[in-house]
Each structure stands twice: as structure tokens, then as C-alpha cells.
Amino acid sequence: MCDMTAHETTEAPAGLAAAAEELYSLEPGQFTRARNDRAKQARADGDPALAEAVKALPKPSTAAWLVNLMVRRMGTEIGQALEVGAALRQAQQDLDAAQLRTLTSQRRRLTAALVRQAGTRAAELGTKVSAAVAEQAETTLHAAMTDADAAAALRTGLLVRALEPAGLGGVDLDGAVAVPGAVELTPRAEAEPEEPGEETGGRLHVVPDNTRAVEEAQEAVDAAEFVAEGAERALRRAEEKVRKAEARGLQLRAEIEELRRQIDDRETRLHGVEDDLAAADDQRDAAAESRDEAAAALAAARKKLARLQRR
């Protein structure tokens, strides 16, 4: 497995970085068992702190594993992508609109091609990359190209989850890297499997052909198809949002009309109630006047009766 090329961090037990480098270079189906075996070995070696730390290492998402694979197997291409990202950030600082347009277009083409190529390599290792995973991996590359800290996190090859650009706030890296402080670490690139017929000694006589050109053209076609498919999906999502927004607008307009009708009805009924209230007020005043007159008459009658009874 790959050795670390940077110093150990003081935030994690000694040996954790090397263990993580080994584990996160494995294929997804191998991770959990290898991690548990490594933790048992550390405990057997008398290092319970390392054992607990290794046991706590989370299994990376498929998208994170794919990006980690790219860092190890496609180091040159990843380096080029991050260089484009650095130039893009500089263009943003310089407010260079023309350069921004050029680099943004280049970024899209480059990341699409890289993810497509990585998907092919993952399939060769027995891991199928879905469209959703490919999109997450491409988004992670975009995040690393737009944010220097995200780029450093990606270079570790120890991503646990996909990254997402977060606008002016940068990229949220909380829990994104397996080992605390691992942004200072860089995995050594793994050697690609030798193609049949390659020799370690001597030179081969190669008959010139256009195989590589055809492969590059095919990769360009694949990348373009991937971008076109993504654009088509985005268009369908946008059209669906428009349809839902239009339907919601019609519904709200209907509800408004109904509310207006109810308001008109309530206002008409209110006018009637106000008329009834005015009439009731008049009746109450008349009744109160009659009551007062009757009370006065009753008092006079009682007084007269009392005088007659005293005689």
C-alpha cells in the first residue's frame, strides 16, 4: 500500500495516518473488514488508542472513494484540474470576465472527462459508478477547484464524503477528511498496472499508430455525452420546476378569487348586520324609555296606595 509523504499529525494516534492511507486506497467492498482487522491487530500489538481510532474510521461514500481513486491513480490529471482551479480563483479576484468564461468552460469539460475516465477505472475494479455518484464526484472536483482548503482536503486521498461548493462561505469540510489534520498529508501516487507486453528492462520497438488519438477522441466524445446528458437532466428538472410553479400559481390565483368572493359575501352580510344593529339600537332605546315611564308610573301608584292605606 502507499506510504505517507508528510509528517504525522499530533491530533491523532501515531500510525493512524498510515492506517488510513492504506484503508482508503481499498475498494469499497474491502474497507470494513480491512478496517476491523487493522483495529484488532493494533489492539493485539498493545496500542488500544490506535485500535479505537482505526475502528472509528468511517467508510467513505462511493463518490468519495471515486475521488480518492482519482487522486491515487490519476495524479497528473488531478494536478492539472487543481491548477485550472487556482487560475479560476485568480481570475475571480482580478474580475477578469473573459478569463472566467474560458476557465469555467474548461473546468466543466475537464471535470466531466476526469469523472468519466475514473468511472471506467472503477468499473474495471468491480465498482459500478451511477449517474448520481458521478455527479457527486464532479461536484467535489468543482469544490476543490473553487476553494483552496477543499483542494488540500482532496489531495489527501482520505475523503469520507463528497464536497459541495458553498458560495462565499467556502466549502464545508467538517467531517470530510478521515484523519484530523490530514490536509497536511499527501498520498503517494499508486503505480498503474502494467499493460501486457511492457518490459521493465530494455526498450520496446513501437509501431506508430493512432490508437492513443482514437482513445483521446473517444474520451472527448464520452465527456461531451456526459455533459450533454447532465444538461438534459438539468433541463428536465428545470421544466418540471416551471410546470409545478405554473400549477401552483394557478392554484393560488383560484384561491385568491375564492377569498375575494368570500370577502364580498362577508361585506354584504356585514352591511345587513349593521342595518339590523341600528334598528336594534332604536328598539332598545324605545324599550328603555318605555321601561323608565312604566317604572315612574309604578312608583307613583305605590306611593298613592301607601297614602290611602295610612288613612
Secondary structure, 3 states (H helix, E strand, C coil): CCCECCCCCCCCCCCHHHHHHHHCCCCHHHHHHHHHHHHHHHHHCCCHHHHHHHHCCCCCCHHHHHHHHHHHHCHHHHHHHHHHHHHHHHHHHHCCHHHHHHHHHHHHHHHHHHHHHHHHHHHHCCCCCCHHHHHHHHHHHHHHHHCHHHHHHHHCCCECCCCCCCHHHCCCCCCCECCCCHHHCCECCCCCCCCCCCCCCCCCCCCCCCHHHHHHHHHHHHHHHHHHHHHHHHHHHHHHHHHHHHHHHHHHHHHHHHHHHHHHHHHHHHHHHHHHHHHHHHHHHHHHHHHHHHHHHHHHHHHHHHHHHHC
